[in-house]
Amino acid sequence: MPQVQRADRVRQVTVTVAQVFCVLGTLVGTGVIGERVQESSGGALADNATRLAPAGPAFSIWSVIYAGLAVYTIWQWLPGQTTRTRQRQVGWLAAASMVLNATWLLVTQQDWIWASVGVIVVLALTLGVLVRRLTVTPAESLLERAVLDGTFGLYLGWVAVATCANVTAALVDSGVDPAPFVADLAAVGVLAVVAGLGVLFAHRLGGRYAVAAAMAWGLGWITVGRLTDEPASVVTGVAAAVTAFVVVAAAAWVRARAGSSPGAPARA
């Protein structure tokens, strides 16, 4: 085992502090301390504010992600993890993602909708780099795939969809109000971008089901929202469902191809 270095301890402490900050931000965003996210920014981020806003139950995925982040924070302190190459590669990025998460929640409390767009874009990029590093250096155990790959895969997939919803919310909040037909076309265009992201993630990240599942979860609830709530849009709902299928199919196809290759690493 490599020798424990001072940088390893600093990294572990930083991740832990970032986790505490993330929990505090979550208390703000869920209304325990401040306004709920749905009520902040003048309601621009509510689940019925735009065509690309997922229905309310979609946000329950945060419970799984936050639980995973808490387990990861404890797990990275284990003696066998301290000097692991993977921990050294992603620890700082994991801490940054938790800080950015809390920052996004605090920014929305101030009704700074475009600032929230900037924060979530940086968060998505940070998670993309993190999961790419996990792909380059495969996990060594099922537990590691669940705690590290699974958690951050779900995190990336959900944030990718949330970023598109956030941008749409900012545009609508800024007064962009096209006719229904144009709004449907714009929504389909954004969903086409999401489908492209899903395919890109599948190819670059080894067909990770955690990423695809989180994206499909968000897209599925966009479908539910548009078919059962306002703003009603059958076109957007169907397009979101098709996009979810494309994302999952792309991941399955990449994994099927990788599975036929000898020595292909297992991924969450």
N, C-alpha and C positions, 0 to 999 in steps of 0.2 A: 504494500500500500504506500502511496506517496505520503510524504511528511505533511502534517497539518501546518499551514502557513497562516500568518497574521491576516492576510487577505481573505482566507477562508472564513475566519471568525467575523471579520467585518462584514462580509457578504451575508452570513447567516443572521447577524444582528439586523442588518439593513432590511432583509426580507421580513423579519419579524416585526420591525417597526412599521414597515409598509403595510403589513397585514392589519395591524392595529388601526392605522390611518384609514385603511379600506373599510374596516368594520364601522368606524365612526362616520365615514361618508355614507355608508349604507343606512345607518340609523337616521341620517338626515334625509336621504332619498325615499325612505319608506314612511316618512311622516312622524317618526318617533320624536325627532327633534325639530325638523323644519317641515316644509310642505312636501307632499308626495310628488314624485316626478310628474305624474299625470296632471297635477294641478299647477305646477310651476310653469314659467315662461308663458303665462296667459293661456294655458291649456294647449299650447302648440304641440306638446308631446303626448297628449292623451291618445287612447287607443282608437278613438273615432275622429281624430283630427284630420287625417289625410288618407289617401288611397293606399299608402304603403305602411300604415301603422298596423302592427299585429294586434289581434284581439287580446284582451286582458290576460287570459290564462297563459299566454305565451311567456310572460315574464316570470313565471314560476321556475323557468330554467335557471334563473339567477340563484335560487336556493341550492341547486346541484353544484353550480360553479363555485359559489362562496364556500360550500362545504368542502369541495375539492381543494380550494386555495388554503383553507384552514388545515386540512390534513397534510398538504404539501409543506406548509410552513413548519409543522412539527416534524415531519418526516426528514426534511433536509438537515435537521439537527442530529440525526442518528449517526453514531460513530462511523458506520460503514458508508455514509453518504457524504461526509464532510469534504473529502478530497476527490470525489468522483469527477471525472472529466465532464460529464453532463451537467453536474451541479455548477461547476465553474463556468460552463458555457452559457447557462440560462438563468442562473440565480439573479444576476443584476437586472436582466430583462423582466423576470417575474416580478421583482420589486417595483420596477418602473411601471409595469402594467397595473399593479394594485394602486399605486399612487395616482396614475392617470384615471383609473376608474373612480376613485374618490373625488378627484379634481373635477371630473365631468359632473358628478352629482352636485358638488358645491357651486359650480358655474351655473347650472340650470336653476339653482335657488335664487341666483341674482337676475334671472331672466335674460341672460346673455346667450341667446340661442345660437348665434353664429360662432361665438367663442366655443360653445359646446361642440360644434361641428369640427373645429380645429383640434380639440382635445380628442374626440373619438377617432378622427383620422390617424392621429399619432398613435393612439392606442392600438388600432387595427394593424398599423405598420409594425409596431413593436411586437405584437403577438405573431405576426407573419414571420418575422425574423426568428423569434423564439422557436416556433414549431418547425421551421426549416432546419434549425440547428439540431433539434431532436431527431429529425429525419436523417441527417448526416451521420449521427452517432446513435445507433439503435439501442433500445432498452434491453436490459439483460434478464428481466424477470416479468412475470405477469403483474405483480404488485407495482413495479415501476411503470409499466404501461398504463395501469389504471390511474395511479396517483399523478404522474407527471404528464404522460402523453394524453391520457383521457381528459384530464382537467383542462389543459391548455388547448386541446383540440376543440372541445366544446366552447371554450371561451372565444377562440378565434372565429369559429363558425357563426356563433350568435352575434358577435360584434360586427362581423362583415355585413350581416343583414341589417343590424341596428344602425350602422353607418349610413346606409342608403335611406333608411326611414328618417334618420336625423336630418340629412340634407334636404329631403323632401319637406319635412316639417319647417325647417328654416326658410325655405322658399315660400311656402304658403303663409307663414307668419309675416314675411316681408311684403305680402300683398300680391303675390303671384296667384292669380285666380282665373285660369283658362276655362273655356267652355268645356262641358262634360266630355265631348268627343276628343278634344285636344288633351284633356287631363288623362283620359284612358290611354291615348297613344303615348303620352309621356311616361305613364306608369309602366306600360309594357316595355318601353325603351329602357327604363331603369332596371326592370326585372331581367331583361336580356343581358345587361351588364352583370347582374348578380349571377346569372347562369354561366357567363364567361368566367367569373371569379371562381365559381364552383369547379369548373373544368380545369382552370389553372391550378387551383389548390390540389385537385386530384393528381395531376401530373407532377407538380413540384413537390408534393408532400407525401407521395406514395399511396394515394388513395385512402386517406385516413377516414374511417367511418365516423369518428367523433366529430370531425369538422363537418362532414356531409350531414350527419344527423342533426346537429344544431342548426345548420342552415335550413334544412328541410322542416325542422320544427317551427322556426320563425316564419318561413314561407307558407307553411300549412295554416298557421293562425292568421296570416294575411288573407288567405283564401276564406277562412271562416268569417273574418271581420267584414270582408267586402260582400259576402253573400248573405249575411245575417244582420248587419248593422250599417249605420251611416258612416261615411258616404258610400252608399251602395254602388257596386260596379261589378257586374258579372264578368266583363272583359278582364278586369284586373284580377278578380278571384281565380278565374280559369288560368290566366297567365302565370299567376303565382304557383298554382298547383303543377303546371307543366314545368316550371323552373325547378321546383322541388324534385320532381322526377329526374330531370336532367342532372342535377347535382348528385343525387344518390347513384344514378346509373353510371356517371363518370367515375365515381369512386369505386364502384363494383367492377367496372371494366379494367381500371388500372390494377386493382388488386388481383383480378383473375389473371391478367397477363404476368404480374409479378409472381403469382403463385406457381406458375409453370416454369419459373426460373429456379435452378438449384441454389439453395442457400439464401433465398429471399428472406429478409428480416420480418418478423411479425410486428404489426403496428396497430395501435388503437384507432 
